[in-house]
Amino acid sequence: MVSFSIGFKHNVSASDKVRMQQEANLVIAKITEKHRNGECYNLKNENGKLFFISYKIGTATKCSEIQSQTLVTESNYIYKIDAHGFKGNPKKCDLNLKLIVSKDKAVVEIDTTISRIKTAKGSNGTVEGACGT
């Protein structure tokens, strides 16, 4: 009976870890879609929840005031994110991202870079401004 109990607990924790990995993959897919199709945005981590912040476009290459804030996901996991100084313009900058999803003692961590074709060109033909500005 003891070995059945230990095996069952291990199976439940393995299933939880798989669900967390699937959730982390879903969040990365949503962020990738926003980065490749969106204009000016950023990510915000508040109270373990993850939000997209959308900005109005001030000029062709600058993001201005906040337009909206929406949840990336409504799951019960706790999210931490490090966007390594990304400032919102995917036409200029890649997003180097570290996503941590946790629940109880289980943790899933993903490091990735999300990119798209750079289209914010200046008069000299190069991408304007430094990334993170």
N, C-alpha and C positions, 0 to 999 in steps of 0.2 A: 504493500500500500504506500509506503514511503517513497519508493522509486517512481511510482505513478504520479504522486504529488509533485516531486521535483521535476519530472519530465513535463508535466502539465504547466508548471510555472515558467519553465524555460520556453516552452512553445508560445505561451501568451506574451512574454517579453519580446520574443523574436517577431511575432506578429505586430506588436506595437511599433517596433523599430522599422519594420517594412512600411507600415502606414505613415510614419513620420517621414521616411525617405520619399514616399509618393507625394506627400504634402509639400515637401521642400522642392521637389521637381515641378510640381504644379505652380508654386510661387515663382520659381525661376522662369518658367514658360510665360507667365503673365507679365513679369518684368521685361523679358525679352521682347514680347509683343509691343509693350508700351515704348520701349527704347527704339525699336525698328520702325514703328508707325507713328509715334507721337512727336510732338514738337518740344516744348519746354516742360520738364517735370523734374521732380526729385522724390526721394523716398524718406519717410519719417517713421521712426520707431518710437512709440509712446505706450507706456504701460503694457508692454509685451505684445502689442498689436502693430501691424505694419500698414502704412498708408502711402498712397500716391498723392503727391501735391502737384497740381497742374497750375502752370503760370500762363498769364497772357503774354503774347509775344510783343515786346517793345519795339524792336527793330529786327532785321533779318537774322541777327546773331545774338541778341541779348534777350533774356527772359526778364519780365517785369513783375508786376504784382500777382499775388496768389488769386487764382480763379476758382479752384475747387480742391477739396480733400476727400478722397474715397478710400475705403478699406481695400487692401489687396485680397484678403481672404478673411472669412468669418469663423475659421476653425478655433478649437479650444487650445491650440498649442501656443507656446510662448515664443516670440520671434525677437531676435537681435540681428542687427544689420550694420555692416561697416561698408559704406560706399566709397571710401578712400578719397573724400573731398570732391566727389562728383557734384557739379553745380547746375545740372539741369538741361543742357543743350546737347542732345544726342547727335546733332548734325556736326558738332565740333569735337565731341569727346567720347571715348569708350567708357564703359562703366565697369570698373574693377570692383567686384562685389564679394563680400563674405557674408553668407547667410547662416544663422544658427537657429535651428528649430529644436525646442525642448519641451518635455512634459515629464514631470516627476524627476526621475534620475536619468532618463533616456535623453540622448542628445544626438542630433544629426547636424553636421557642418559641411557647407559647400563653399568652395572658393572658385570663382569663375570670372571671365571677362566677357561682357556683352558689347557688341559693336554693330555699326552700320556704316554705309558709305557716307563719307564726309562731304557735305554739300554747302556748308557755310563758307563761301570764298570771299576774300577781300579783293580790293582793286588790283593787287599784285598777283592774284591767282592762287594764293596760299590760304589755308584755313585761318580765319581771323582769330586773334586773341589766344591766350593760353587756356588750356583746359582747366576747369575749376574756377573760372572767373565769370 
